[in-house]
Amino acid sequence: MQLSGWGNYPVVEAEVRDVADVADIEAGLVNFHGIVYGKGRSYGDSALAGEVLRTERFDRILAFDAHTGRVRCQAGVTLAALLEIFVPRGWFLPVTPGTKFVTVGGAIASDVHGKNHHHHGCFSQYVVSLALLLPDGRIERCSPVENAELFHAVCGGMGLLGVILDAELQLKPIASAFIEEKTLKAGNLAEVMELFDQHAAATYSVAWIDCLRTGKHLGRSLLMLGEHSEDGGLSLPGKTPVTVPVNLPGLALNRFSIAAFNALYYQRVRARETVRRVHYEPFFYPLDRILHWNRMYGRKGFAQYQFVIPREAGARGMHEILRFIADSKRGSFLAVLKLLGAQNANWLSFPFEGYTLALDFKMDAGLLEFLDRLDRLVLYYGGRIYLAKDARMSEATFRRGYPRWERFVELRRRLGADRVFNSLQSQRLGI
Amino acid sequence: MIIGATSAIAEETARIFAQRGDRLFLVARNAERLALIANDLKIRGAAVTFTETMDVTRLELHRDLITKAQQQLGSIDVVLIAHGSLPDQRACEQDAELALREFNTNGLSVISLLTHLANAMEAQGRGVIAAISSVAGDRGRQSNYVYGAAKGAVSVFLQGLRNRLVRKGVHVVTVKPGFVDTPMTAQFKKGLLWAKPHVIARGIYNAIEERRNVVYLPWFWWGIMAVIKSIPESIFKKLSL
């Protein structure tokens, strides 16, 4: 069947095998050349191959300790399921990306991060241990203390070393399902960067940035901060999501409609500073309310682009890159800017201390060339690109961004994983 | 009580019941997967889960099975019959014995279970019996009439049972899913008409709660089947459906 990541680019013809338990996975790995596919929420081609094992139904909870908040589950369990089961009992995800429709296995393989990265790091840092099915059929348990080398390669390892079967996670206690949200308006890039520093103590922080603004409004944004509330109760969200049923015409999103949207979004917040209590759902997952929002970009899909540049390169680098994007007139809905915290011990994890920016670009004729030029700027400032979002970077760009790639390739060879697990991305990047 | 509890649709439906803290009695053939699912349902909120490993084509075990479920649960409030297989139609055309085996799995075993359940629940004087039939049972088509015949038998049996039990306080729900993306249909090319098991599960749960008689899932299959059923046989027989 036709398979793609969340960006709907690229699309491949893949043989999909659904697996519901370990025996299915073991049977599926006989003469297998491909990759594990969860919910298809990585944007690019990291979960695409001619053959995939789909783990959607490999989704049981295996154990839960109500005193410690530790849960062990199969890799196909989604973060949405964990929230639904455990929020009413007073437990929350210690780290969550901007969508809850990802699997635990995918969250580990991409070592995802969220709005609290500057304090709490990546998803894998709350993985107490995991079980990995290796190419030779062995099942290895690994953790930061047991098989630590393998653990740090697997977390962020894009599913290229083996199949993550299950993981034990440390959840976070909460007294309420609500977030005390504070929104601050920033007129330009310098202002928002200063605000990030001023509010470094906030548990959650992220800025929505209008990438179409130029001149003295370059980097105009809304900084959103959040703290877990003590009040409001532990309810689940009530509203049912809406959906975009079919791909919209490619023309629906153009720089005028996007500029109008971004302007409205910014103007919606009147005061320089507003405070309100919101449910965790709109705070963490605003786009999850619109199922298949990716179809707004039309049949050709879009490329998501996320990079990080070191904090030292800071204002100058970000200014330069933003200007390059704004001048290109390639609109992006609500780009996201965040100040990331320290790097962890995983070999291919994306975040390091610095500024990260994530944007969507509608796929069109000149886009890939434009992104190559953007890569050069990012590399110039010592940055790198997030593998979970990538569908097009070059091998050279990858190697410069991820200096530990050689160790990873070496381990893959040693385990025989290079002959079994390959995605379009791993082949493109030569890993 | 859920029979065929390891099927994708049954497992998703069980999760909804588990989340509201119900007591569950689960029946399936694969002991290992059943244990995994029972444990999962307990963590998701089921007050208690009983399991019974059994091949439901062994009709002689049905009476004891229902008795045991009733004893362990106290009484059976809701039963969902969800087991089944998708026969290889071509192979069945060449092999009468295979065709009958498939008819046994999808038709006779269900009729036997329903007979025992009906009596047990009639004695209770309350409860809901839901069984998964199929849109394939609405009209015979060359591509899967062996499956369709068994499901058609189940649909008619349920219809009669509903009529019999209505005055006894027992309600009967006939569930007719269309195309569902499950391991049973793994080899099919999926298009717009295909639904995910959790969508069907939500529909089954609602149908039970609302005491519906016959539900097509998703709902639009009602329209599709209305059209398919209205085509005159003289034309229908020439179509390649």
Interface residues (C-beta under 8 A of the other chain):
Chain A: M1 R17 D18 A20 D21 A23 R57 R60 I61 L62 A63 F64 E84 I85
Chain B: A8 Q19 E32 R33 L36 I37 N39 D40 I43 R44 G45 P183 A186 K189 K190 P197
